[in-house]
Amino acid sequence: MALTVLHGALTDIGRRRPHNEDCYCADAALGLYAVCDGMGGTQAGEVASSLAVETLHRHIRDASRNEQLPLIGPGFPRHSPRTNRLASAVRAANLAVYEAASQTAEWSGMGTTVVAIWIEGTSASVAHVGDSRLYLIRRETIRVLTSDHSWVAEQVQFGFMTEADAERSPRRHMLTRALGVTPHVDVTVGEFALHPGDLLVLCSDGLTSDVRPATILGAMTETLDMSVAAHRLIALANEAGGDDNITVVTLAIRETGEATWWHRLRQRIAG
């Protein structure tokens, strides 16, 4: 069974931040999609997120051309070569941000989150660091496939805090892991099989801080157009306050014939 990925992607400054420190990648040819949410003084967060996306993208592109490209860091024996390659790309991004921060005084202390998915056929590899998330919508049910690397998430995990308390905590944005803070980073990876009809959302916490999963589910399932879905999610986050930058990458997994039909329909409507 051949599958095709349709996508939409959008980033927005929100309503309260002076500049946008988010960045994303949506390379349909490579099957690579990623969201990074930068942090740091002045505009260092913007530098960190864009550098991470650029390095991640380049590493995967180079590896696609040269399968002998060395992996960076330890491997995950239970996971596929592609998942290990994606983890290597995240480690390359971490090192690039760390070295840039070490060499430029005004960038000192900058960092970024990352969530990335690399798709080939019916297989998806995932890697993430920080609190940017990946959601899977399947059979009208939404679930998060990533676990936030944050202080409140750890408190909830160990039973010291409820989900409701975590949402109200002034420490809810305090990360326990981020790219660029140290020369080595602990990357969380996973992989899963894709099914026709699956919908995926990669997003920064500018969306998830104020927009509930049920609302994300509704926005994703009320349209077949992933660009429309991305715009709707951004609008929902801004309507809820827009306290942070918001970035979303929306993906729809279709059987190839169905995707071709939808592409032609869009062209007719646009024409």
C-alpha positions as CSV (number, residue, x, y, z in Angstrom):
1,M,0.0,0.0,0.0
2,A,1.5,3.3,-1.1
3,L,0.9,6.3,1.2
4,T,1.2,10.0,0.5
5,V,1.7,12.8,3.0
6,L,-0.2,16.1,2.6
7,H,1.0,18.9,4.8
8,G,0.5,22.4,6.0
9,A,2.9,24.5,8.0
10,L,2.7,27.9,9.7
11,T,4.4,30.0,12.3
12,D,3.1,33.1,14.0
13,I,4.5,35.6,16.5
14,G,1.4,35.5,18.7
15,R,0.0,38.6,20.4
16,R,2.5,39.3,23.2
17,R,6.1,38.5,22.1
18,P,8.3,41.1,20.3
19,H,9.7,38.6,17.8
20,N,9.3,35.0,16.7
21,E,11.8,32.5,18.2
22,D,10.1,29.4,16.6
23,C,11.2,27.8,13.4
24,Y,10.1,24.7,11.4
25,C,11.0,22.4,8.6
26,A,8.6,20.8,6.1
27,D,10.5,18.9,3.4
28,A,8.0,16.6,1.7
29,A,10.7,15.2,-0.7
30,L,12.7,14.0,2.3
31,G,9.7,13.2,4.4
32,L,11.2,15.3,7.2
33,Y,9.1,17.6,9.4
34,A,10.3,19.4,12.5
35,V,9.4,22.3,14.9
36,C,11.9,24.1,17.1
37,D,11.0,26.6,19.8
38,G,14.0,28.8,20.7
39,M,14.9,30.4,24.0
40,G,17.5,33.0,25.1
41,G,18.1,36.7,25.6
42,T,17.6,39.3,22.9
43,Q,17.1,37.3,19.7
44,A,19.3,34.4,20.6
45,G,16.3,32.0,20.7
46,E,15.6,32.8,17.1
47,V,19.2,32.0,16.3
48,A,19.1,28.7,18.2
49,S,15.9,27.5,16.6
50,S,16.8,28.4,13.0
51,L,20.3,26.9,13.4
52,A,18.9,23.7,14.8
53,V,16.4,23.3,12.0
54,E,19.1,24.1,9.4
55,T,21.6,21.6,10.9
56,L,18.9,18.9,11.4
57,H,17.8,19.2,7.8
58,R,21.3,19.2,6.4
59,H,22.3,16.1,8.3
60,I,19.3,14.1,7.1
61,R,19.7,15.4,3.5
62,D,23.4,14.5,3.5
63,A,22.7,11.0,5.0
64,S,20.1,10.4,2.3
65,R,22.8,11.0,-0.3
66,N,25.5,9.0,1.6
67,E,24.4,6.1,3.8
68,Q,27.9,5.8,5.1
69,L,27.8,9.2,6.9
70,P,28.9,8.5,10.5
71,L,26.3,8.6,13.2
72,I,26.7,11.1,16.0
73,G,26.4,9.7,19.5
74,P,25.3,6.3,20.8
75,G,22.8,4.2,18.9
76,F,19.5,2.7,19.9
77,P,19.8,-1.0,19.2
78,R,16.0,-1.7,19.4
79,H,15.3,1.0,16.8
80,S,15.7,1.2,13.0
81,P,18.6,2.8,11.2
82,R,16.4,5.7,10.2
83,T,15.4,6.4,13.8
84,N,19.1,6.3,14.8
85,R,19.9,8.6,11.9
86,L,17.2,11.1,13.1
87,A,18.7,11.0,16.6
88,S,22.1,11.6,15.1
89,A,20.6,14.7,13.3
90,V,19.2,16.0,16.6
91,R,22.6,15.6,18.2
92,A,24.3,17.4,15.4
93,A,21.8,20.3,15.9
94,N,22.5,20.3,19.6
95,L,26.3,20.6,19.0
96,A,25.8,23.4,16.4
97,V,23.7,25.4,18.8
98,Y,26.1,24.8,21.8
99,E,29.2,25.8,19.8
100,A,27.5,28.9,18.4
101,A,26.4,29.9,22.0
102,S,30.0,29.3,23.3
103,Q,31.6,31.4,20.6
104,T,29.3,34.5,20.6
105,A,28.8,36.4,23.9
106,E,25.3,37.7,23.0
107,W,24.1,34.2,22.2
108,S,25.4,32.7,25.5
109,G,22.8,30.5,27.2
110,M,20.6,30.1,24.1
111,G,18.8,26.9,23.4
112,T,15.8,25.3,21.7
113,T,13.4,22.5,21.8
114,V,12.9,20.2,18.9
115,V,10.3,17.6,17.7
116,A,11.0,15.9,14.4
117,I,9.4,13.1,12.4
118,W,11.0,11.4,9.4
119,I,8.6,9.4,7.2
120,E,9.3,6.7,4.6
121,G,6.5,4.6,3.2
122,T,4.4,3.4,6.2
123,S,7.1,4.0,8.8
124,A,7.6,7.1,10.9
125,S,10.7,7.8,13.1
126,V,10.3,10.4,15.9
127,A,12.9,12.3,17.9
128,H,12.4,15.1,20.4
129,V,14.0,17.2,23.2
130,G,12.0,19.7,25.3
131,D,8.3,20.4,25.3
132,S,7.4,20.8,21.7
133,R,4.9,18.0,20.9
134,L,3.7,15.5,18.3
135,Y,0.1,14.5,18.3
136,L,-1.4,11.5,16.4
137,I,-5.1,11.6,15.4
138,R,-6.4,8.1,14.5
139,R,-10.1,7.0,14.3
140,E,-11.2,10.4,15.7
141,T,-9.1,10.0,18.8
142,I,-6.1,12.2,19.6
143,R,-3.1,11.3,21.7
144,V,0.3,12.8,22.3
145,L,3.3,10.7,21.2
146,T,5.9,12.7,23.0
147,S,6.6,13.3,26.7
148,D,7.4,16.9,27.7
149,H,10.9,17.2,29.1
150,S,9.8,19.8,31.7
151,W,9.8,20.2,35.5
152,V,6.0,20.0,35.8
153,A,5.8,16.9,33.6
154,E,8.3,15.1,35.9
155,Q,6.2,16.2,38.9
156,V,3.1,14.7,37.4
157,Q,5.0,11.5,36.4
158,F,6.1,10.9,39.9
159,G,2.7,11.8,41.5
160,F,3.8,15.0,43.1
161,M,1.4,17.2,41.0
162,T,-1.8,16.7,39.2
163,E,-2.3,17.6,35.5
164,A,-4.5,20.5,36.6
165,D,-1.8,21.8,39.0
166,A,0.8,21.5,36.3
167,E,-1.3,23.6,33.9
168,R,-1.5,26.4,36.5
169,S,2.1,26.2,37.8
170,P,4.3,29.2,37.2
171,R,7.1,26.6,36.4
172,R,5.1,25.0,33.6
173,H,7.6,26.3,31.0
174,M,10.7,25.2,32.9
175,L,12.5,22.7,30.7
176,T,14.7,19.8,32.0
177,R,16.2,19.2,28.6
178,A,16.9,21.5,25.6
179,L,19.3,21.6,22.6
180,G,22.4,23.7,22.9
181,V,22.7,23.9,26.7
182,T,25.4,21.2,27.0
183,P,27.7,19.6,24.4
184,H,25.7,16.3,24.7
185,V,22.0,15.8,24.9
186,D,19.7,13.0,25.8
187,V,17.4,12.4,22.8
188,T,14.1,10.6,23.2
189,V,13.2,8.5,20.1
190,G,10.3,6.3,18.9
191,E,8.9,4.8,15.8
192,F,5.4,3.7,14.6
193,A,3.5,2.5,11.6
194,L,1.3,4.9,9.7
195,H,-2.2,4.1,8.5
196,P,-4.3,5.8,5.8
197,G,-6.4,8.5,7.5
198,D,-3.9,9.3,10.2
199,L,-3.4,13.0,11.0
200,L,-0.4,14.4,12.8
201,V,0.4,17.7,14.4
202,L,3.9,18.9,15.4
203,C,3.7,22.1,17.4
204,S,5.5,24.4,19.8
205,D,4.0,25.1,23.3
206,G,2.5,28.3,22.0
207,L,-0.4,26.0,20.8
208,T,-0.5,23.5,23.6
209,S,-0.4,26.0,26.5
210,D,-3.9,27.3,25.7
211,V,-5.5,25.0,23.2
212,R,-6.8,21.6,24.5
213,P,-6.2,18.4,22.6
214,A,-10.0,18.0,22.0
215,T,-10.0,21.4,20.3
216,I,-6.9,20.4,18.2
217,L,-8.8,17.3,17.2
218,G,-11.8,19.3,16.1
219,A,-9.7,21.7,14.0
220,M,-7.8,18.9,12.3
221,T,-10.9,16.8,11.4
222,E,-13.2,19.6,10.2
223,T,-11.2,20.1,6.9
224,L,-9.3,17.9,4.4
225,D,-6.9,20.8,3.7
226,M,-3.9,20.7,6.0
227,S,-3.0,24.4,5.2
228,V,-6.5,25.4,6.4
229,A,-6.0,23.2,9.5
230,A,-2.7,24.9,10.3
231,H,-4.2,28.4,10.0
232,R,-7.1,27.4,12.2
233,L,-4.8,26.1,14.9
234,I,-2.9,29.3,14.9
235,A,-6.1,31.3,15.1
236,L,-7.3,29.3,18.0
237,A,-4.1,29.9,20.0
238,N,-4.3,33.6,19.3
239,E,-8.0,33.7,20.3
240,A,-6.9,32.0,23.6
241,G,-4.5,34.9,24.3
242,G,-1.5,34.3,22.0
243,D,0.9,34.6,24.9
244,D,3.7,32.9,23.0
245,N,5.0,32.3,19.5
246,I,2.9,29.5,17.8
247,T,4.1,27.0,15.2
248,V,2.3,24.1,13.7
249,V,3.1,21.5,11.1
250,T,0.0,19.5,10.1
251,L,0.2,16.2,8.2
252,A,-2.5,14.0,6.6
253,I,-1.6,10.4,5.6
254,R,-3.6,9.3,2.5
255,E,-3.5,6.4,0.1
256,T,-1.7,7.7,-2.9
257,G,-4.7,7.6,-5.3
258,E,-6.8,9.5,-2.7
259,A,-4.1,12.1,-2.3
260,T,-3.9,12.6,-6.1
261,W,-7.6,13.2,-6.2
262,W,-7.5,15.8,-3.4
263,H,-4.6,17.6,-5.1
264,R,-6.5,17.9,-8.4
265,L,-9.6,19.1,-6.5
266,R,-7.6,21.8,-4.8
267,Q,-6.2,22.9,-8.2
268,R,-9.7,23.2,-9.6
269,I,-11.0,25.2,-6.7
270,A,-8.0,27.5,-6.8
271,G,-8.4,27.9,-10.6
